[in-house]
């Protein structure tokens, strides 16, 4: 049994309910990401400071992705 089937069976969710839950979660993630970008643009403006902030956030995420990808595979 795969992990997602295990979780769905433990929560007693049908496939339709699982799809709806995943879709709603994804939608909220996109909404909050958009709000995050709006707030950082408001506080930092568009320019060198915002670019530096984006790079400072992206580098650890890339490193984490490399190691997490290596562990998961």
PLY file of the C-alpha trace (Angstrom):
ply
format ascii 1.0
element vertex 73
property float x
property float y
property float z
element edge 72
property int vertex1
property int vertex2
end_header
0.00 0.00 0.00
1.39 3.39 -0.97
1.64 6.22 1.52
-1.18 8.36 0.08
-3.54 5.36 0.08
-2.54 4.65 3.67
-3.26 8.22 4.78
-6.57 8.37 2.89
-7.69 5.06 4.38
-6.77 6.21 7.90
-8.78 9.41 7.44
-11.64 7.54 5.75
-11.48 9.78 2.67
-12.75 8.73 -0.72
-10.70 9.51 -3.80
-13.02 12.43 -4.62
-12.60 13.88 -1.12
-8.83 13.44 -1.35
-8.75 15.29 -4.69
-10.87 18.11 -3.29
-8.69 18.38 -0.17
-5.53 18.51 -2.27
-7.04 21.08 -4.64
-8.18 23.34 -1.81
-4.79 23.06 -0.11
-3.03 23.96 -3.33
-5.34 26.92 -3.90
-4.66 28.29 -0.41
-0.94 27.78 -0.91
-1.08 29.87 -4.10
-3.14 32.59 -2.39
-0.75 32.84 0.55
2.25 32.82 -1.80
0.73 35.70 -3.74
0.13 37.63 -0.52
3.71 36.95 0.56
5.01 38.35 -2.72
2.79 41.41 -2.41
4.05 42.10 1.12
7.71 41.71 0.20
7.22 43.97 -2.82
5.52 46.54 -0.58
8.29 46.53 2.02
11.32 46.11 -0.25
10.11 47.68 -3.48
11.29 46.55 -6.88
15.03 46.76 -7.15
18.35 45.48 -5.93
17.22 44.92 -2.34
14.27 42.74 -3.41
16.53 40.78 -5.77
19.04 40.22 -2.95
16.23 39.06 -0.68
14.99 36.60 -3.32
18.49 35.18 -3.80
19.02 34.88 -0.04
15.81 32.86 0.18
16.44 30.76 -2.94
19.95 29.49 -2.12
18.97 27.56 1.06
15.88 26.20 -0.68
17.99 24.85 -3.56
20.50 23.26 -1.17
17.69 21.72 0.85
16.08 20.42 -2.35
19.30 18.74 -3.45
19.79 16.94 -0.14
16.13 16.10 0.30
16.00 14.76 -3.25
19.04 12.62 -2.56
17.51 11.24 0.63
14.11 10.51 -0.94
15.57 8.68 -3.93
0 1
1 2
2 3
3 4
4 5
5 6
6 7
7 8
8 9
9 10
10 11
11 12
12 13
13 14
14 15
15 16
16 17
17 18
18 19
19 20
20 21
21 22
22 23
23 24
24 25
25 26
26 27
27 28
28 29
29 30
30 31
31 32
32 33
33 34
34 35
35 36
36 37
37 38
38 39
39 40
40 41
41 42
42 43
43 44
44 45
45 46
46 47
47 48
48 49
49 50
50 51
51 52
52 53
53 54
54 55
55 56
56 57
57 58
58 59
59 60
60 61
61 62
62 63
63 64
64 65
65 66
66 67
67 68
68 69
69 70
70 71
71 72
